[in-house]
């Protein structure tokens, strides 16, 4: 094996090791959804979401809920919980 081939082999090995270690450290951010079907005020992991397929909600924008863009669900990695992010600043 010549010197150029050895260098290429070392580069390939290093890149392979970096790919393996970087893919092990990548964590998916859990998906959070509203915990209630209508006028939601809290969030849960998608695996715990209620079945809302047979539910009909009113279209009013109820205060102190996530209705009409007043809030949305996000995963808080510090607390490892789903939380409501209130977008209007009042709640």
C-alpha positions as CSV (number, residue, x, y, z in Angstrom):
1,X,0.0,0.0,0.0
2,X,1.5,3.3,-1.0
3,X,1.5,6.4,1.1
4,X,-1.4,8.1,-0.7
5,X,-3.6,5.0,-0.1
6,X,-2.7,4.9,3.6
7,X,-3.6,8.6,4.0
8,X,-6.9,8.1,2.2
9,X,-7.7,5.0,4.4
10,X,-7.0,7.0,7.6
11,X,-9.2,9.9,6.3
12,X,-12.0,7.4,5.6
13,X,-11.7,5.8,9.0
14,X,-11.7,9.2,10.8
15,X,-14.7,10.4,8.9
16,X,-16.6,7.1,9.6
17,X,-15.8,7.4,13.3
18,X,-17.0,11.0,13.4
19,X,-20.3,10.1,11.6
20,X,-21.0,7.3,14.1
21,X,-20.3,9.4,17.1
22,X,-22.2,12.4,15.8
23,X,-25.3,10.4,14.9
24,X,-25.4,8.8,18.4
25,X,-25.5,12.3,20.0
26,X,-28.3,13.6,17.8
27,X,-31.5,13.6,19.8
28,X,-34.9,14.1,18.3
29,X,-37.0,16.8,19.9
30,X,-40.2,15.2,21.1
31,X,-43.4,16.4,19.5
32,X,-45.9,18.2,21.7
33,X,-49.6,18.7,21.0
34,X,-52.6,20.2,22.9
35,X,-53.7,18.0,25.8
36,X,-57.4,18.8,25.2
37,X,-59.4,18.6,22.0
38,X,-61.1,22.0,22.3
39,X,-59.9,25.2,23.9
40,X,-56.7,23.6,25.0
41,X,-54.7,25.1,28.0
42,X,-51.9,22.5,28.3
43,X,-49.7,20.2,26.2
44,X,-48.7,16.6,26.2
45,X,-46.4,14.4,24.2
46,X,-48.0,13.3,20.9
47,X,-48.1,9.7,22.2
48,X,-50.4,10.9,25.0
49,X,-52.7,13.0,22.8
50,X,-56.4,12.6,23.1
51,X,-58.4,11.1,20.3
52,X,-60.2,14.1,18.8
53,X,-61.5,12.4,15.7
54,X,-65.2,12.4,16.8
55,X,-65.0,15.8,18.6
56,X,-66.5,19.0,17.2
57,X,-65.2,22.2,18.8
58,X,-66.7,25.7,18.7
59,X,-64.9,28.3,16.6
60,X,-64.9,31.0,19.3
61,X,-61.5,32.3,20.5
62,X,-61.8,31.5,24.2
63,X,-59.5,33.5,26.5
64,X,-56.7,31.8,28.4
65,X,-56.6,28.9,25.8
66,X,-54.4,28.3,22.8
67,X,-57.3,29.2,20.5
68,X,-56.7,31.5,17.6
69,X,-52.9,31.5,18.0
70,X,-52.9,32.7,21.6
71,X,-50.4,29.9,22.4
72,X,-48.7,26.8,21.0
73,X,-47.0,23.7,22.3
74,X,-43.2,23.2,22.6
75,X,-40.9,20.7,24.3
76,X,-38.8,22.2,27.0
77,X,-35.5,20.3,27.1
78,X,-34.5,21.7,30.5
79,X,-37.6,20.3,32.2
80,X,-38.2,17.5,29.7
81,X,-41.9,18.4,29.5
82,X,-44.3,19.8,27.0
83,X,-45.3,23.4,27.7
84,X,-47.6,26.1,26.3
85,X,-45.8,29.1,24.9
86,X,-48.2,31.9,25.2
87,X,-47.9,34.3,22.3
88,X,-50.0,37.2,23.4
89,X,-48.1,37.8,26.7
90,X,-51.3,38.0,28.9
91,X,-51.3,34.5,30.3
